[in-house]
Amino acid sequence: MKKPYVILNSAMSLDGKIATRGGDSAFSDEEDWKRVHKLRSQVDAIMVGINTILLDDSKLTSKEGRSPIRVVVDSKARTPPNARVITVRPEIETIIAVTGRAPPENIANLQKKGVKIMICGDGEKVDLEILMEKLYERGIRNLLLEGGGNLNWGMLSKGLVDEIRIAIAPVIVGGKKATTLVEGEGYTKVSEGVKLEQVNSEQVGKCIVLTYKVLNTRREE
Ligand SMILES: NC(=O)c1ccc[n+]([C@@H]2O[C@H](COP(=O)([O-])OP(=O)(O)OC[C@H]3O[C@@H](n4cnc5c(N)ncnc54)[C@H](OP(=O)(O)O)[C@@H]3O)[C@@H](O)[C@H]2O)c1
């Protein structure tokens, strides 16, 4: 399919959590943040799920060069109009991907703030394949997926991720309710899993950054 080249980037503990049970996600040190901000400046768009916006109030800007378009995957248009992804650097475009079932008043309140709404299907959740096609049509050729765990599953399980970069911090936080790198239903067998090929590993500050190519992507060259 015609879709942007998608890089999933995340920072996690050695035990695979991207946030603690209390919602703390500060796994990156200064040097790793620098790497992430540089990566943000090299892509056309950054994308996160609505829970990441509600929990972290992320700005999704770059301190290391130009800031790309911001995309929030938010079926019911629950993004607060005063969220920093909308109010900080309002000259940078923010796209909210919703479904046809999103309350029209929520959509209207977001549009008043200058946000662009993309309707992607009429299902319970945003149809991520439709979203990828629409973003490609909008001229987005590479996209940084910054979580959280549920959106990571949504994208990986549909074969929409092309590359993965993970910073592993030297810490273990435990907690069965802590969010892991990939949530969702999961597979029953290892053989069903998303197949990867490691292409790099490097020390960045206190983190080890691993880079993988995804072997079963659906992207057409
Ligand atoms: N360490 C890191 O690098 C890092 C990075 C990012 C986030 N985080 C952490 O991750 C946590 C949030 O992760 P999360 O897993 O709870 O939430 P999330 O992935 O940020 O958002 C998930 C939500 O996105 C919406 N969504 C719409 N369509 C979807 C689809 N097709 N597939 C999947 N989701 C879809 C759903 O809500 P609706 O049904 O309402 O649309 C879903 O509940 C936060 O604690 C944050 O701090 C850590």
Ligand as a Chemical Component Dictionary entry (heavy atoms), coordinates in Angstrom:
data_LIG
# 
_chem_comp.id                   LIG 
_chem_comp.type                 NON-POLYMER 
_chem_comp.pdbx_formal_charge   0 
_chem_comp.three_letter_code    LIG 
# 
loop_
_chem_comp_atom.comp_id 
_chem_comp_atom.atom_id 
_chem_comp_atom.alt_atom_id 
_chem_comp_atom.type_symbol 
_chem_comp_atom.charge 
_chem_comp_atom.model_Cartn_x 
_chem_comp_atom.model_Cartn_y 
_chem_comp_atom.model_Cartn_z 
_chem_comp_atom.pdbx_ordinal 
LIG N1  N1  N 0  8.517   5.895 27.062 1  
LIG C1  C1  C 0  8.077   6.293 25.902 2  
LIG O1  O1  O 0  8.840   6.405 24.924 3  
LIG C2  C2  C 0  6.622   6.609 25.732 4  
LIG C3  C3  C 0  6.166   7.132 24.508 5  
LIG C4  C4  C 0  4.798   7.398 24.377 6  
LIG C5  C5  C 0  3.926   7.115 25.406 7  
LIG N2  N2  N 1  4.391   6.610 26.573 8  
LIG C6  C6  C 0  3.470   6.294 27.676 9  
LIG O2  O2  O 0  2.467   5.412 27.208 10 
LIG C7  C7  C 0  1.285   5.607 27.984 11 
LIG C8  C8  C 0  0.082   5.687 27.058 12 
LIG O3  O3  O 0  0.006   4.499 26.302 13 
LIG P1  P1  P 0  -1.394  3.783 26.049 14 
LIG O4  O4  O 0  -1.088  2.479 25.451 15 
LIG O5  O5  O -1 -2.199  3.818 27.298 16 
LIG O6  O6  O 0  -2.125  4.742 25.037 17 
LIG P2  P2  P 0  -1.856  5.314 23.564 18 
LIG O7  O7  O 0  -1.284  4.252 22.708 19 
LIG O8  O8  O 0  -1.143  6.621 23.686 20 
LIG O9  O9  O 0  -3.348  5.633 23.083 21 
LIG C9  C9  C 0  -4.239  4.558 22.867 22 
LIG C10 C10 C 0  -5.577  5.074 22.454 23 
LIG O10 O10 O 0  -5.544  5.523 21.088 24 
LIG C11 C11 C 0  -6.828  5.425 20.577 25 
LIG N3  N3  N 0  -6.898  4.726 19.302 26 
LIG C12 C12 C 0  -7.723  5.092 18.287 27 
LIG N4  N4  N 0  -7.641  4.252 17.279 28 
LIG C13 C13 C 0  -6.742  3.302 17.629 29 
LIG C14 C14 C 0  -6.265  2.130 16.982 30 
LIG N5  N5  N 0  -6.682  1.777 15.758 31 
LIG N6  N6  N 0  -5.364  1.354 17.636 32 
LIG C15 C15 C 0  -4.910  1.693 18.857 33 
LIG N7  N7  N 0  -5.351  2.799 19.540 34 
LIG C16 C16 C 0  -6.257  3.589 18.916 35 
LIG C17 C17 C 0  -7.684  4.631 21.583 36 
LIG O11 O11 O 0  -8.480  5.542 22.345 37 
LIG P3  P3  P 0  -9.923  6.011 21.747 38 
LIG O12 O12 O 0  -10.720 4.761 21.597 39 
LIG O13 O13 O 0  -10.461 6.981 22.720 40 
LIG O14 O14 O 0  -9.607  6.635 20.431 41 
LIG C18 C18 C 0  -6.635  4.000 22.456 42 
LIG O15 O15 O 0  -7.092  3.711 23.756 43 
LIG C19 C19 C 0  1.497   6.885 28.776 44 
LIG O16 O16 O 0  1.727   6.559 30.134 45 
LIG C20 C20 C 0  2.734   7.502 28.164 46 
LIG O17 O17 O 0  3.508   8.186 29.126 47 
LIG C21 C21 C 0  5.720   6.356 26.756 48 
# 
loop_
_chem_comp_bond.comp_id 
_chem_comp_bond.atom_id_1 
_chem_comp_bond.atom_id_2 
_chem_comp_bond.value_order 
_chem_comp_bond.pdbx_ordinal 
LIG N1  C1  SING 1  
LIG C1  O1  DOUB 2  
LIG C1  C2  SING 3  
LIG C2  C3  SING 4  
LIG C2  C21 DOUB 5  
LIG C3  C4  DOUB 6  
LIG C4  C5  SING 7  
LIG C5  N2  DOUB 8  
LIG N2  C6  SING 9  
LIG N2  C21 SING 10 
LIG C6  O2  SING 11 
LIG C6  C20 SING 12 
LIG O2  C7  SING 13 
LIG C7  C8  SING 14 
LIG C7  C19 SING 15 
LIG C8  O3  SING 16 
LIG O3  P1  SING 17 
LIG P1  O4  DOUB 18 
LIG P1  O5  SING 19 
LIG P1  O6  SING 20 
LIG O6  P2  SING 21 
LIG P2  O7  DOUB 22 
LIG P2  O8  SING 23 
LIG P2  O9  SING 24 
LIG O9  C9  SING 25 
LIG C9  C10 SING 26 
LIG C10 O10 SING 27 
LIG C10 C18 SING 28 
LIG O10 C11 SING 29 
LIG C11 N3  SING 30 
LIG C11 C17 SING 31 
LIG N3  C12 SING 32 
LIG N3  C16 SING 33 
LIG C12 N4  DOUB 34 
LIG N4  C13 SING 35 
LIG C13 C14 SING 36 
LIG C13 C16 DOUB 37 
LIG C14 N5  SING 38 
LIG C14 N6  DOUB 39 
LIG N6  C15 SING 40 
LIG C15 N7  DOUB 41 
LIG N7  C16 SING 42 
LIG C17 O11 SING 43 
LIG C17 C18 SING 44 
LIG O11 P3  SING 45 
LIG P3  O12 DOUB 46 
LIG P3  O13 SING 47 
LIG P3  O14 SING 48 
LIG C18 O15 SING 49 
LIG C19 O16 SING 50 
LIG C19 C20 SING 51 
LIG C20 O17 SING 52 
# 
